[in-house]
Amino acid sequence: MIAQVKLNPTKEQAKLLKATIEQANATCDIISELAFNSQTFGQYAIHQAYYAQIRESSGLSAQIVVRCIAKVADAYKLDKKVQRRFKPLGAIAYDDRILTWKTDKQTVNIWTVEGRQLVPYVCGERQKQLLGYRQGESDLIFRKGNFFLLAVCDIQEPTAKEIDDAIGVDFGIVSLATDSDGQSYSGERIENKRQSYAKQRGKVQKVGTRVAHRKLKKMTGKQRRYQTNENHRISKEIVLKAKGTNCSIALEELTHIRARTTVRKSQRARQSNWAFSQLRDFVTYKAKREGIPVIAVPAAYTSQTCSSCGHCEKANRKSQSEFVCKVCHFSLNADFNAAINIRFRALSMMPIVSERLATRVA
């Protein structure tokens, strides 16, 4: 896993960090040109051929040069036909020889072109816990005027629990998620926020001035950050519920879902703004962290199949929100019905399922 912390350097330290990133990437370009011209691509081969030359001419520390060589070698693993070039402010890697973490004081001792600097950082409680398992390299990145360190953390995943029940979760357009207990995790707040941002963008775009363009730039990412926060909140609720009831979590397989789902014209904006993939990822990694199995089940026909008698027919789906079986006349909220079907499919895939859970609701 990755722990991300935000550095709080002084103005002078910020200049040094930026200069270090720029000089390191410029050095990567030089190494890349030498490697490409000589068709020398392996990290060991590049090191043997050019380390002494680069170390003398770059002004960088020995270990930074080593990391630059590694970055170039990794880039050529993807493609050896084109000379690789590096962004001036691309991320650079640090190891424990040039970066020391002082987690008790929330500071890092980091190498720069003007020597080591003691820089404070801020992070959340979860990031603090992750840093206790930090191993290997950390990446220094510069993003929108701020510096961050991304540290690799090696956390042993807990053993999956022995369980014989599952919570089915259906992803939808009106409600982001509905589980097989009937609990709806509404997406209305996200939809209202989306509409609000859409109106704001429309008004600003009509103005068309430089000031308006700057305002649009400031708005960039606000909606995405809001949705991400909501998806974290919803996924946490689902995982805590599964943990409290000793259940696995059954999620529908969402590959090509946009291509195989149809929506009304009025709902197209919602569908294109549907953050189900991110939500699914959040549920998966949070569940794994708690030792809760996640079962991916085929999504086909879960919304058209009756969870009571098993009859499958397109006409069963009376509307976006209502399910009424044409055979047994069983009726239920459509998303709730689909979530129950997802649960049934997950139970059939589990190695041990009790008779009580395997029996369909009469």
N, C-alpha and C positions, 0 to 999 in steps of 0.2 A: 504494500500500500504506500501511498504518497502523503506525506505531511507537508502542508504549505504554510509558511509563516511570512509575514510582511515585515520588511526591514524599515527601521526608522532612523536613517542616517542624518547627520547634519548636512548643511548645504555643501560644505567642503568634502565630506565623505561621499555624498552623492556624486559629485564631480569625479572623484577618484574611482568609484565603482563603475561609472559610465565609461570613463577612459580605459579602465581595465577590460571591460567587455569589448569595446571597439578595437583595442590593440590585439586582444586575443583572436578576434575574428579576422582581423587583417592578417595576422600570422597564419591563420588557417588557410586563407586564400593563397599565401605564398607557398605553404607546404603543399597545397592542392596542385598548384601549377607545377612544382618540381616533381611531384608524384605522377601527374598525368603525362608530363613530357618524357619521363623515363619509364612510364608504365610500371611503376612500383606501387602496389596498392595495399599490401599487407601491413599491419601495424608494426610488426617486428622489423620488416624490411625497410619501411620508411624511417623508423627510428635509427636503424643502423646506418642508413645512407645520409640522413640530413639532420639528425639531432644536434650535433656539434655546431653545424653551420647556423641553424635557427637559434640555438641557445645564445650564440655570440652576437647575432645581428638583431634579435628581437627585443632585447632588454627585459624579457619576461623571466620569471623564476623557472628553475629546472622542472618542477612538477607541473606548472601551467603549460610548459612546452610539451610535456608528456601527454597532458590531457588534450591539447590541440592536435597532436598527432593522432590520438585515438579518435577524435571527432572526425578528422579527415578520412581515416581508414574506415570508419563506420559508414560515412557518406558514400564511399566507393563500393561498399557491399551492395548497394541498391542499383548502381549503374556505373560501369567503367567506360562507357562509350563517350560520355560527355564530361568535360572538366567541371568539377563541382565548385560552386562559389557560395560564399556565406554572407548572410545579412550582417551589416555592421553592428546591430544590436541583438544578434541571436544569442540564445542561452549558452553559457559556458559551464563546464563541470568542475567541481571542487571535490577533492578527497580530504581525508583527515590530516594530511601533511600540510595543507594550505588553508584548512578551515577547521576551527575548533569550536564546538558547541558548549556553551555554559548554560544549560537548561534551568539551573536553579536561579540564575540571575536574568534569564531571558536575554542573553547577549550572544553574539558570535564574534570570534576573532578571525577575521578574514583577510587574505592577502590581496593587496592592490598594487598598482604600479608605483606607489609611493610608500610601500611597506605595509605591514599589518595594521588593521584598524579594528577597534572594538565597537561594534555596532549593535544597538538594542533591537529587539524584534517584538512583535505582538502576534498572538494567535489565540484561538479558542481552546476550550477545555479538551475537546476531542483531539485536537492537534498536539496538545501537551502530552496526552496519553500515548499518542503514536510515536512521538519523539523518543520515548523510553525504549523503543524497539528499533531505533535508527541504525542502519548498517550501510556501508558503502558510500557512494557518491551523493552529492547534493548539487542541484543545478541552480545557478544564479540567473534570474531572468529579469528583464526590464519591460514593464507593461504599463502603458498610459501614465508615464511619469513616476511610477512606483517600482521599487525593487522587491523581489520575492526570492525566497529560497525554497526549493522543492527537494525534500529529503526522502530517500528510499527507506522504508520501514519494513522489517521482516517480522510479521506477526503470524504465529502458528494458529491456523484455523481450528476452532473447537471441533471435537468429534460430533458428527451428526447424531441427533437424538433418535432414540427408538420410539416411533410413533405409529399409530394406526388410523389416523384421521387427517383430514386436509381441509383447508379453507380455499374455496375456489374464488378467484378474482376476475371479474369481467371488466375490460376497459371499454369506455363508451365516449360518445361525443358530448351528450348533455351532462352526464356525471363522469368524471375522470375514471372512477373505479366504483364497483359495487361488489360486495362479497357474498358468499353463499349463506350467510346469516341474515342477509337483507340490509346490511348497513351500507349506506351510500356515502361516498366521499365526493361531495359535490364539486363540480368544476365551475359553478356559477360565478364565484368570486374572480376566478381567472378570466372567465368570459367577459365579465363586466369591466375588468381592468384592460382586457384586450380592446374592447370597444372604445374605452376612454383614450387609450394610446392611439388608436386608429383615427379618432376625431382630432386629436391634437396634431398628429402628423399631417392630416389633410389640411387643416387650417394653416399650418406653418408652410407646407409645400406651395400653397396658393400664393403666399407672399413672394417667395422667390428671391429675396434679397440675401446679401452675404450674412447679415445678422441671423436671418431665418435658417440658413445653411448651418451656421454655428450651433443654433439651437437644436436642429435635427441631429447634429453630431453628438450633442450632450445627451439626447434622448436614446441614443444607440445603446442597446444592452439593458435598458431599464426593464423592459417587458421580460426579456430572457431571465434576468436575475430574479424577478418576481415569481415567474413560473418555476424556476429552479427551487426557490424557497418553498413554494407550495408543494412541489413534488417530494421534497425532503420531508415535509410535515406529514403528508399522506402516507408515504412509504413507511415512516416511523410508526404511525398508528397501526398499519397492517401487520408489521413485524411484531410489535408489542402484543397485539391480539393473538397472533399465532403462538408466540412464546408463552403467553398466559394460559392458553388452552391446550398446549402441547400438541400443536398441529403443524403439518407441513403446509407450504403455500403453493397452490396450483395456479399457474399463469398460462394464458393462451399464447400460443406461438404467433408472433405478430409479423412474420416475414411477408412483405408485399401487401400489407393490410390495406393501404390506400388504394391499391389497384383493384382489390377484390371487394371493396365496400362502396356502396352508393349512398349519396346523401342529397337532400333537397338543395336547391340553389341557395336558399337562405342560410344553410348550414355549411356551405363550402369554406367560408372563412374560418369557421370553427375547426373543421377537419384539417385544413392546412396548418392550423396553429395548434394542433393536437400533440401534446408533449408526452405521448404514451411510451415511446421508446426510452426516454430518459427516466420516466417513472418506473418502468419495468427494471431498468438497470439499478435504480436506487433500491427497489425492493429486494432485488437479488443479492446485492453486496451487503446490505444491512442484515438480511436473513443469514447469509453465510457467516457473518461476524458473530451471530448468536447461536450457530450450530443448527439452524433450522433448514431442512431440505427444501429446495425449490424445484417443483416439477413442471416442466413445459409440456403442455398438452395441445393437440391439434385443435385449431379454432373453428374448423369447418363445421357449419350447421349447428353450432351451439346456440345460436339465436333463433333457429327454426325448429328445434327439437323440444318436445314437451318433457319437462322434468318429472312429470307424474306418470305418464303411460309410455313415453318413448317415441311417440309418433312424430315423424319429421315431415314438415310441409311448409313451403314458403308462405302460404296463406295463414299459417299460425301466427305469424308476426303481424298483428292487426294494425299497429302503428309503431312509431319510433319508441314509444314507452310502454305499449300494451301488448301482452302475449295472451292469446286465447286459442287453445287446442281445438282443432276441427273435429277430433274424434271424441275425446272425453270432456271437452268444454272446460277443462282446467284453465284458470286465468291467473295471471300474475304480472307484476312489473317485468318488462322484457329483459332488462339488465339483470335483475334478481334471478330470473329463470335461467339465463345463460350462465350465471355464476354457479348455480347448482349443477348444471350439466358439466361445467369445467371440473367441479369437485368430483362428480361421479367418474369422469374419465381418469382423473388423477388416482382415485382409489383403485380403479381397475389396473393401473400400471404399477401400483405398489406391491411388493412381494408378499406382504401379510396384511390381509384385510379381514376384519371380523365380519361375521354374518349380519350383525346389526347394522353396520355401515354399508355393506354391499347391497342390502335390500333397498329397492327404490321406494320412495314415499308413495303410499297407496292413495 
